[in-house]
Amino acid sequence: MKIRNIESSFVWLHRGIDLFIPSITLYFITVTYGLEWISRYQNTGVWTGLFLIAFGQFNGLYHNWRGRSLYQDSSIVIKSWVFVCALVILLIFMFKISEQFSRFVLITWFVISPFILILYRFFIRQFLASLYKKNHFTKSAAIYGSGQSSTHIITVLNKNKWLGYRIENIFDDFPTNDNNIEISGGTDELISLAKSGKIQTVFIALPMERNNEIKHLLNGLSDTTVIIKYIPDFFSFDLLNASMTTIGGTPVINICDTPLNDPAKVFIKRLEDISISTLILLLILPIMIVIAIGIKLSSPGPIFYKQSRVGWNGKKFNMLKFRSMAVDTEKDGIQWGGAKNKTTSRFGSFIRKTSLDELPQFINVLKGEMSIVGPRPERDVFVKQFRQEIPRYMQKHIVKAGITGWAQINGWRGDTDLNKRIEYDLYYIDSWSLWLDIKIIILTVLTGLSNKNAY
């Protein structure tokens, strides 16, 4: 038996409309402004539509759109459109044709288009909701199960009437009664209702340990024409970047996975790291020279400090820092934290307080050992300890370590609670996107240079 990935026909409708909206919008703005609709504007509109579909696909715009709120959909549309605009502007300047375009037309087009893209999605949802509220084309549904999965799907269907499901009854042979759900009966009653033709869809929402019940229910429903949907109960798992895929036609659920499991995402992340680290190294070179001189004048020893850290997939690498402590600071053994008491000069304390000691790590990024954004790496001697003490600690290593991260910009750095830092690191991995990386970089520039927890 092979399980297929089914894609709604509305997905192709969205792709088709997204393809034409940039061209149509650009046409009306151009004509309204009194310009001719000539080839350079035509080509820009067509290519932008193609870029929008590509970026939208990458950002998940067309994946599981029915399960998202309009706000979530709008957020993805805006992110995708921002990337498209940046690419269009880059190409215009690369080909040195900026003088051939009206700046007013382009700016107006960039601003108006995302609102139109969001507006038509709103109207589609409103149109479907209005039909379903009048019970036109709705599908009567029953749910088997009374646990968290059942409560979740009930909430989703009730909040999203435009999905077209009308919940008739809830069944369970062994109800938990924890969620105040009214139960209409058990397996026999559900099968009887299905045979009578009063329901069209059955949602099975049972935990995996009730596998025998699922088999019994499926056997009973096989003598009916109802559509059967199974909702896996993952509420008892700590999911990390969970998704569903297929391997050779076999369905596989990824419970814990890296967000960078796609070559395209790996390429974009690496391109981000190389471009940003190269630019920053060029800009901060004079500052690094001044810091190097300051270290030499304030404390005897080397300028750089190499420290073994654990990074991507648990592999060790030498992380670079400007030396802010005395050479023999750890002669009596390695201790975690307490950096404030380890600095022996005012200059060393200053560069650590302002995080200037971290600047050489852009070299680690350029070498591919680190990323601009990611969980902060820890020393191998402490990783051995923390992995025993902190649940899910090692899962932060399924992405590259970073110079800055979600935990750091939220204040969890230095001698702070490790459990909270891991919580924020795992949130970053579970929510990773290029847009999130950009947000973290911007917040780091605005707030991250000086922090009360950095010593």
RAWOTA-V43813 format. One record per backbone hydrogen bond with DSSP energy under -0.5 kcal/mol. NH is the residue of the N-H (numbers start at 1). CO is the residue of the C=O. If there is no record, write none. Layout:
BEGIN
{{NH CO} {NH CO}}
END
This chain:
BEGIN
{{3 249} {4 2} {6 4} {11 8} {12 8} {13 9} {14 10} {15 11} {16 12} {17 13} {18 14} {19 15} {20 16} {21 17} {22 18} {24 20} {25 21} {26 22} {27 23} {28 24} {29 25} {30 26} {31 27} {32 28} {33 29} {34 31} {35 30} {38 36} {41 38} {42 38} {43 39} {44 40} {45 41} {46 42} {47 43} {48 44} {49 45} {50 46} {51 47} {52 48} {53 49} {54 50} {55 51} {56 52} {57 53} {58 54} {59 55} {60 57} {61 56} {63 60} {64 62} {67 64} {68 65} {73 69} {74 70} {75 71} {76 72} {77 73} {78 74} {79 75} {80 76} {81 77} {82 78} {83 79} {84 80} {85 81} {86 82} {87 83} {88 84} {89 85} {90 86} {91 87} {92 88} {93 89} {94 90} {95 91} {96 93} {97 92} {100 97} {101 98} {103 101} {106 102} {107 103} {108 104} {109 105} {110 106} {111 107} {112 108} {113 109} {114 110} {115 111} {115 112} {116 112} {117 113} {118 114} {119 115} {120 116} {121 117} {122 118} {123 119} {124 120} {125 121} {126 122} {127 123} {128 124} {129 125} {130 126} {131 127} {132 128} {133 129} {134 130} {135 132} {136 131} {137 135} {139 164} {140 138} {141 166} {142 201} {143 169} {144 203} {145 143} {145 171} {147 205} {151 147} {152 148} {153 149} {154 150} {155 151} {156 152} {157 153} {158 154} {159 155} {160 156} {161 159} {163 160} {164 161} {166 139} {167 165} {168 141} {169 141} {171 143} {172 185} {175 172} {183 181} {184 170} {190 186} {191 187} {192 188} {193 189} {194 190} {195 191} {196 192} {197 194} {198 193} {200 140} {201 140} {202 227} {203 142} {204 202} {204 229} {205 144} {205 203} {210 207} {211 208} {214 210} {215 211} {216 212} {217 213} {218 214} {219 215} {220 216} {221 217} {222 218} {223 220} {224 221} {227 200} {229 202} {231 204} {232 230} {233 206} {234 232} {237 234} {239 237} {240 255} {243 254} {245 252} {247 250} {248 246} {250 247} {251 249} {252 245} {254 243} {254 252} {255 253} {257 240} {266 262} {267 263} {268 264} {269 265} {270 266} {271 267} {272 268} {273 269} {274 270} {275 271} {276 272} {277 273} {278 274} {279 275} {280 276} {281 277} {282 278} {283 279} {284 280} {285 281} {288 284} {289 285} {290 286} {291 287} {292 288} {293 289} {294 290} {295 291} {296 292} {297 293} {298 294} {299 295} {305 321} {307 319} {309 317} {310 378} {311 309} {311 315} {313 397} {314 311} {315 312} {317 309} {319 307} {319 317} {321 305} {322 357} {323 303} {326 342} {329 326} {331 328} {333 330} {341 338} {342 339} {343 339} {344 324} {349 345} {350 346} {351 347} {352 348} {353 349} {354 350} {355 352} {356 351} {357 351} {358 355} {359 356} {361 358} {362 359} {363 360} {364 360} {365 361} {366 362} {367 363} {368 364} {368 365} {369 364} {370 364} {371 401} {374 404} {378 310} {380 308} {382 379} {383 379} {384 380} {385 381} {386 382} {387 383} {388 385} {389 385} {390 386} {391 389} {393 390} {395 392} {396 393} {397 394} {398 395} {399 396} {402 375} {403 371} {403 372} {404 372} {409 405} {410 406} {411 408} {412 407} {413 411} {415 453} {416 414} {421 417} {422 418} {423 419} {424 420} {425 421} {426 422} {427 423} {428 424} {429 425} {430 426} {431 427} {432 429} {437 433} {438 434} {439 435} {440 436} {441 437} {442 438} {443 439} {444 440} {445 441} {446 442} {447 443} {448 443} {448 444} {451 353} {454 451} {455 453}}
END
